[in-house]
Amino acid sequence: MPPTPNFEDISQSVFLIPYSSPDDDSEEENETFLREARDTIDNDLEDGDLLRWEAYQSAWAKCLDKLQSIIRKLHEPVVEAIVEEVKSAYTDTLPGLPYPELPTITISNPAGGPSFFNELINQLDSSNDEVNPSTFVTHLHPVECSNIMAGMKTLITGFTDKPPDQAKTQFKRNSATSLASYDINLLDVWFTAVRNDREKHNTKVPSLVAVLHDFEQFNPSVMQDIFDICSLQIPQLPLIFIVALSSAQSPSYLHVTYPRSTLAVLRIRQFHVPFGLHILEEILRQTFFTTAFDPDVIIGPAALSFIVDYYSRYNPSLDSLLNMFQLAYLKHFMINPLSLLAKTTPAIDMLSTSFSFVDTLFGRLCTTKTSAAWHEQPLPTLIAAVDDAREVFHARVRKSRIAFEIMMVVHEFFARLGSKSIEWDSHHGTALLRIAIDLLKGRSTKHAETLSSLVRKLKFSEIRPFLDVLHAYYRDAPADIRDREEQHIDLFISGLPQEDDDQYSGKMRQLAIDIGDWLLNYLDELVQPLEELPLWELINPSIRASIISGLLRSHEFSDNVKNPEEINLWELPDTSILFRRYLDSGKMINVYDWFESFQPVLETQRRETLGPRKGSRRKRGKKVVGGNEDKWKLQVQARFIRALHELDYLGFIKHTGRKADHVIRTAFDVCDM
């Protein structure tokens, strides 16, 4: 058994910290909890938590780099347009205006999150010369601008704290004789020094950019005064305001909230950060459904469905999306000791020291028919089998990605023709994501038959362009894909009859049928269920199986390891109790009947808890609830509602919309082992 970790050891990068209940008062009890927690993963390697942490870091870093590069590419057009607007704010102005306008750039970012503004600031900084920057940037937040004096001070000191010349020397101010830090003339004096230094060295005079974060939270009266004061100093002070809005672009919060007198002194340019399900679709396609990238861990269909649902219904933020991906990776490597095999296999000397780990791995690889043969194999054979399973899994996933790319090529071709090749619905928000998730489940027949039917009905004039599109895809595909299937396309192209052929119509119709049959068979061959492969859960986590296992056998995830036969129903958590009653119901569940079946279990729990039982003196006879029956009934109702909402959040029930007191069961064929 591993020793108790030394939490003061700075050389360690990861520790296993078990849960400890608030009632544990003695060090002896805490030590017992720690030993039991380590025993629950006794099939782990020595230092397995550290090895899994390193495997997680490697897998997540690879995925994160790809995700961030996709997000930067999606944001790049808007970022470049804003940077160009900043550069030309005081050079591209309208002549003949009665007074100069204060350049104001509004950025509508309903999804929120700092990722876009980090990219924008980095782009502004990267375009600057280190010695002579073309822009000085400062940031204002609502808490710093509670009144006009505080707001002006934050704005001015954000610039004046920077050195104005190449010598990087800062002004020495005398508080008795200097201007107040909230006086706009102080910024004027500082910028005069900057202008003189730039003219002396014959370089461009910089702009002053102020970024207003969470603009809806600013006091409008304070910002009106700040805008009015700053507008009186331009163009002597080349100020530019970048306004960060979390509301929709239309109607603009700026136009709705601020009076015409304030808007008249602003020259507003509006920009919109792309967001929505099409952004999520593009991110998922370029990360998990493309042959150009192969992540170490594949997000499974259940996890992807949850991510799509959460993104579309609750929080369409790219930062929260990255957090969900990271949590999925972290959870996978945290709870499964075998997950360290996702990318590499440990050496023989390391495996030979952990019989329980090897025994668990052996049990996952062999079947009842092959068990006797596996017992006779040496340890190197087991390592080779793990490596082969990893390669086979990635090869099958790669085939699924090829199938998805071909489906998208065919879909885009028919979309240009105006044909409906996909049944659009709101089950997953977008049909393309629904198809991608179905392919991970190994379900391609329905979508393949739809596309094959459309191919068979192609007009004669559309067959050659369709073959050219497929030929272009295989021409740009990797060699292992191109060499196998490009010859089929070449064969179809060579089989195109001449228009003066007497049997032109019949041959073209038969060719369209042959192409449709080939497409159907090819897609069915590419898409196979991942769950049929050995060790598939190491690379493609089964979130649904983990959730159901946790609900049915929650005691196995507890620190207090107990024989499953000794666990009574009343000892389970409320959600597990309600889920057990859920499995006993039909497709339509009456909520009141569900509550009536839940309440007796809590009554039993109450009696058993109040009665004498074995345990420590401190816990013996401890009351969980008071004697007030009314309070107890309210507590039972509250616990039922909480458990019901948890099952609802996990997706196990669906509201009918017709019967307020009924819900629909969504999970079937659950084996209670």
N, C-alpha and C positions, 0 to 999 in steps of 0.2 A: 504494500500500500504506500503511495507517495507520501512524503512528509508534509506537514503544514507549511504552506508557502511563506516566505519571508517578504512581507509587504514593504520593508524598508530597503530591499535590494534594488538599487537604481539600475543595475545591469539587466534586469528583467523587463521585457516589454509587454507582457500580458500575464494576468493572474486570473484564477478561477475564484470568484467571490460568490459563495452559495447564499441562498436566501436564509434569513434568520428572523423568526417571528419576534414580535415585541415582548412576549412573555419570557423569553430566554434571558435570565438574569445572571447566571453563573458562567464562568469561563469553561467549566466542565461540559455544560450543555452545548455551548457554542462549538467546542472541540468535537463533540459527538455529531452535530449537524454537519461539520466540515468533512468528517470521515465518511458519513453516509452519502454526502453529495459526490465525493470522489468515487465511492463504490458504485454509484449509479452509472458511471461511465468506465467501469473496470475493464471494458474491452478496448480501451484506448491505449495507444503506444505510450512509452515513457516520454515525457515532455510532449505529449500529443497535442495539448492545448497550444503550445508554442508553435509546433509545426503547422497546425491548422490556421493559426493566426498569420503565419508567413504565407501560406497558400491563399488565404483570403486576401491579403494585401496585394499579392501578385495578380490574382484574378480580377480584383476590383480596380486596381490601377490600370489594367489593360482596357477594361470596359469603360472606366471613367474618362480616359483619354479620348476614346472614340466618341462618347456622348458629348463631351465638351467641344470637340472639333465639329460635330454636326451642328450643335447649337450656335457656335461662332459663325458657321457658314450660313445658317438661317438668319442670323442677326446682321450679317456683314453688309447687305445693301442699305439697311436703315442707318447703321452706324456710319458708313461712309458718306451718306447723304447729309447727316447731321454735322459731321466734321467739316464737310465742304461748306455748309451753311454758316458755320462758325467762322471759317476763314474769309468768306466773302460778305460778312455781315455789315462791314463799314466801307466796302468797295463797290458793292452792287446795290446802290440806293436809288430811289426815285427822285428825280429833280423837281424843283418847284414846290416842295412841301412847305406849309406855313411854319412848321417847327420840326426839328429832328425827332425821329421816332426811336424808341428804345427797343433794340432787337430782343425778341422773346421767342424761344423755341419750346413748344409744348410737346411732351412725349407721352402719349397715351399707352399705358402698360397695364391693362386690367388684370393680367395674371400676376402682377407684382413680382417681388423677388429682386435681389441686387445683382443678378448675373448680367443683365443687359447693361446696367450703368457701370459695372466694373469693366466690361468690354469697351464702353464708350470712353471712359476715363483713360484706360490703357491706350486706346487709339489716339486720343488727344495728346497723351504724354509721349507716345512713340513718334508722333509727327513733330515733336519739339527737338530743337537743338539743345544739347545738354548745357552749353554755355549761354546761348541766347534763345530761350524758349519762345515760341510764337504765341503761346497762351499761358496765362496764369489762372489756375483753377482753385476755387474755394467752395466749400459745402455749407449749406444752411439747413438746419432741422427745426421743426416746430418748437421744441422745448427751448431752443436758444433765442427765439424771437417772440417772447411773451409780450413785449412792448416795443415801441419804436426805438427807444434808446438801446435796448439789448440787441435788437435786430441790426441796427446800423453798426454797433460795435462789432458784432460777429462778422458782418460783411466786410468792414474796413480792415480789421485786424487779420482776417484771413488772407488779405493781400499784403499788407504792410509788414507782416512778420517775415516775409521773404526778402532777401537782399536785392536791391534795385540795380546793381551793376555787376560787371564781370568779376570784380575783385571780391565779390561775395562778402562785402562788409556791411554790417547793419548799422542803422542810425543809432546814435546814443541820444536818447530823449531825456529831457529834464521835465519832470511832471509839473513843475511850477511855471515854466514858460512855454511848454508845448501845447499844441491843440488837443482838445479832448479826443479820446479814442473813438467816440461816436460821431465826430464831426467829419462830414464829407470832404472838407477842405484838407484834412490830413491825408486822405487818399489821393487828392489832387496833387499835393506837394510830393508825395512818394512817387506818383506816376510821372511827374515832371522830371524827377531824377532818372527814372527809367528811360524816358524819351530822350533826354540829353545824352545818356550813355549809349543808346542805340544809334543816335545820329552821329555821335562821335566815332563810332566804329562802323558806320555806314551799314547797319543791319535793320531788319524790319521791326517796327514798333509792335509790341505784343497786344493781344486783346485780353480783357479781364472777364473771365467766365465764372458765373455764380450758379451753382446747381442747387435748386430748391427741392429737397426730398419731401415726399408725403405732402404735396402742396395743399391737398384738401384739409389738412389739419392746421394750417396756418390761420391766424386771425386775419380775416379780410381787411379790417380797418387798419391794422398794422402794415399789411402788405401794400395797401393803397398809398399810404404815406411814403413807404420805401420806394415804390415805383415813381411817385411824383418827385421825390428828392433826387433820385438818380437820373430822371429824364431831364432835369435842369442842368446836368453836368456833361451831357453828351453834345457833340462828339469829342470834347476835350478828354473825357474819360470813356474809352471804348468798352463800355460795360455790355455784357451779353448775359441774359438770364435763361437758364435751362430749367423748365418747370416739369417735374415728374408727377404725372397724374395716374391714379389707379382706377379712375372712372373711364367710361367709354368715350370714344372720340367725339361722338355726336349724340346729344348736344354737349358742347364743351363746357366743362366746369368753370373755366375762366369767363366765358361769355354769360353764363347763367348767374354767377355770383357777383361779379364786379361791375360797377356802373360804367356808363358810356364814357364819362370823363376820364376814367382810368384806362379803358381800352383804347381811347383816342391817342394816348402817348406811347402805345406799344405797337411794334410791328411784329405781329404774331405769325409764326410758321409752325404748322402742325405736322407731327409725325406719329406714326402708329406702329407699335411693336407687334409683330405677327404672333398670334396665339390661337388656340383652339384645337380641335381634334385633328385637323390636317397637319398641324405641327407635331402632335403626338404620333400620328401615322408615319410621318417622314422619319422621325427619330427611331421608331421601332423597325421600320423597313431597312434603314441603313445600318442598324446595329445587330439585329437578330434574324433578319430575313434577306440577307444579301450574301452572295458568294465572295464578296470582296473582303469580308471580315469574319473571323472565327473566334468568338469569345470562349474563354475556358469553361464558363458555367452558363448554361442555357436557361433562361427564365421559362418556366413551364406554362402550359395553357391556363391553369387555374390562377396562377399569380398574375399573368398578363391580363386576364379578364378582370381581376380585382383592380389592377392599376388603371386600366381603361375606365372602369366604372368610377373609381375614386377621382380620377382626373376630370372626367366629364361632368360629374354630379357635385363635387365638393370643392376641389381646389385645383384649378387649371394653371398651376404655377410650375415652371420648369425646375425651380429649386426643390419644391416638394417632390417632383418626379424623380430627380436624382436621389433624394433621400429615400424614396421607396425602393429604388433599385439597390441602393446600398444596404438597406435593412434586409432585403431579400437575400443578398449575398452573405451578409453577416449572420443571419439566422441559419442559413444552410450550413456554414462552416462551424457554427457554434454548437449545434445539437447533434450532428452526425459525425462520430469519430472517423468513419471511413471517407469523409469528404476530402481529406488531405490527398486522396488518390486522384483527384479531379485532373491534375496536370502531370504529376510524376508519381513514381512508385518508390517507396523507401528501399534502402539497400537490404541485402540478406541479413547482415549482422544486426541491423535494427529490428527486423521482423522476428528474428530468432529469439529475441529477448522478451517477446510479448506473445505468449501462446494464445491468450484470450482474443487478441486482435486478429491473429491468423485464423483462429477457429471461426470467428464471426465472418471474416472474409471468405473462408472456405464454404461456410453455410450459404452465403449469398451467390457463390459461383456455381456450385454443384446442385444437381437435382436428385430426386430419389433414384432414378435410373443410373445416374453416373456417379453416385456416392461411393460405391465400392472401388471404382476405377480411380477416383480422385485420392483415396486414402493411400494408394500406392505411389503417388507422384511426389517428387522432391519439391522443396521450396522454390527453386528457380522456375519450375513449371508453373507454379501459382503466380509468380511475378510476371511471367510471359503472358499468362492468361489475362491478367489485369490490363497489361499494355494492349493486348489484342482487343479486349472489350472496349477500351477507351477509343481506339482507332475505328472500330466498327461503329460505335455510337456517333462519332463525329462524321463518319462517312454517310450514315443515314440522315443525320441532320442536314448535311450538305445537299443531299438529294431533295429533301423537303424544300430547301431554299431555292434550288433550281426549279422545282415545280412552281413555287410561288412567283419567281421571276418570269417564267414562261406564261403563267396565267395573267400577269400584269401586262406582258407584251401583247397577248391576244386581246385582253380587255381594252387596252388603249387603241388597238387597231379598230375594233368594233365601235368604240366611242367616237372615233373620227368619222365613222360611217353613219353615226346616229342611231346605232342599234343598242338595245338594252342587254348587256351581257352579265349584269350583276343585279340580284334582287336587293335593292336598297331598303334597309330597315333600321330601327333604332335599338336593336338588341345589344350591340356593342358600340353604338354611336356611329360607326362607319362600317360599310360592308367589307372594305379591304382588310380592316383589322379582324373582322369576323372570319374571313377566309384564312388569314394567316394563323389565327388561333385554331381553326379546324384542322389545318394541315399539321400542326404540332400534335393534335390528337389522333392523327392518322385517318382523318375523314375528308377525303377528296372527291369521292364518287359523285356527289350531288353537283359540286361546282364544275368538275370535269365534264359531266354529261351535258350541262348547260352550254359550255363553250363548244363541245364537240357537235352539239345539235346546230349551233349557229354556223360552224364551219361547213357542215354538210349542206347548208342552205345558201352558201355564198353564190353570188352571181358570177357568171363566167368572167366578166371583166375584173372581178375582185380577187380571183384565185391567185394570179401572178403577183400582185402587190402583197398579198398575205404571205406567200412563200418568200418574197424578198425581205419582209420584216423578220421572219424566223431565221432566214439565212444571215441577216445582219446581226441578230443576237448571237448566233453560234460563232460567227466570225470574230466577235469581240470577247467571247467567253474564254475561260481558261482552257488549256490544251486538253486536259483529261475529259472535259465536257464536249469540246469541239470535235475531237477525233472520232467520238462514238456516234453522234447523232447528225453531224453535218452531212454525212453521206446520204442519210434518208431524205433530207431536204433537197440535195442535189439530184437524187433519183426522182423525186416528185417534179422538179423543174425540168429535167430532161424528158419527162413523160408528158409535158404539155403538148397537145396536138396543134397543128396548124389550122388557121381559120378556114382554109379552103378544103380541109379534110371532109369527106362525105359523112363521117361519123363524129364530127366535131362536138355536137351537143351531147351525145351519149358518153363520149370519152371524158369530157369536162365534168359531167355530172358524176361519173364514176370516180374521177380523180378527187373531187371534193369529198365524196363519201370515204375514200381511202385515207385522205388527210385527216378527216374527223375521227375515223377509227384509230389511226396511229396516235393522234393526240390523246384520246381517251385511254388507250392502253399504256402509253408512255407515262402519263400523269399517275395512273394507278400503280404503275411499277415504282415510281419515284417515292410515293408517299406511303409509308408504313408506320404503324404505331411504335413509338419509342419505348413503351413499357414492356415490349417483348424482348428487349435486349438485356444482357446481364449488366448489373451495376449501373443501370440507367439513372437511378435516383441520386447517384453521386455527382452527376453533371447536370441533371435536369430535376430539381427538387419537386417532390409531390406535395404541394401545399394542402390540397384537399385531404389526402390521406393523413397528414400530420394533424390537421384540425379535428377530423373525426376521431382519430386515435386519442387525442387529448381530451375530447369530450367523453368518450366511452371509458377510457382507462386513465383518468386523471391522477389516480394514486401512483401510477408508474412514473409520473413526472414530479412527485413530491419527494422532499428530503427524507421523510419518514417512510422508508421502504417497508411494505407490509405484504403478506401473502394475498394475492387477488381473491382467494376463496374466503378470506376473513373480512373483506370489505363489504359492508352493508350499504344499501341504497341511501340511507339517511346520512352516511358519512361523506358522501360526494358533495362537491360544490353545487350551488343552486342551478347553474347553467347545465351541468351534467345531469342533474335530476330531471330538469325540464326536458332535456334532449332524450333521455330514456323514455319519458312519457310521449315524446314526439314520435319515436320509432314505433310505438304501439298504436298510433292513430292511422286513420286513412288519409286519402288525398286532401280532403277538406277537413279542417280542424276547427271545432267550435272553441273559442277562446275561454268561455266560461267553464266548459267541461274540462278543458286543459288545466284551468286553475283548480278545479275541484279535485283533479287527480294529483296535483302538485301539493295541495295543502295538507293532506294526511301524512305525507313524508316529513314535512316540517314539524308536524305535531309529534311524530315519533322521534324526530331529532331533538325536540324540546324535552320530551320525557327522558330520553337517554342522557341528555346533557345534565339535567337537573338531578338525576339519580346518582347513587354512589358508583364509582368506577375506579379502575386502577389508574395510577399515575402519581405525579409528585404531590406532596402535601399541599403545595400552594395552589395547584390546579384542581385538587379533589373537591367536588361539591361546588365548584364555581358556577354561578348563574350567568347565563348568556343574556336572558331577557328578564324583565321585571314581571311582577305578578299581575299587572294591569292587563286584563283581557282585551280591552279596546286598543291599547297600544300594541299588543301582540298581533291582533288582526290587521292593523295598519302596517305593521312590519312585514307580515306575510304577503300582503298585497304589494308592498314596495319591492320586496325581493322577487316576486313573480314578474313584475313589470320590468325590473332590471334584467333578469334572465331572458325575458321575452325580447327585449331590445337588443341584447347581445346576440341572440340567434338571428334576429332580423338583420343586424349589421353583418353577420357572417354569411348571409344569403340563404339561410335554411327555410325561410318563409317568404311568402309573397302575398300582398294584400289584393283582395279580389276587386275592390272598387264598387262592388254591388252589395255585399253583405258586410256591414260594419263589424259584426261580432264573429266573423269567420276569416281564416287565413288559409292559404294553399301551401301544402307541403312541397318542397322542391327537391329534396334528396331522398332517393330510394336505393334499394339494393345495397344497404349498409349492413355488413356482417359484424355482429357483436361477438368477437372472439374473446 
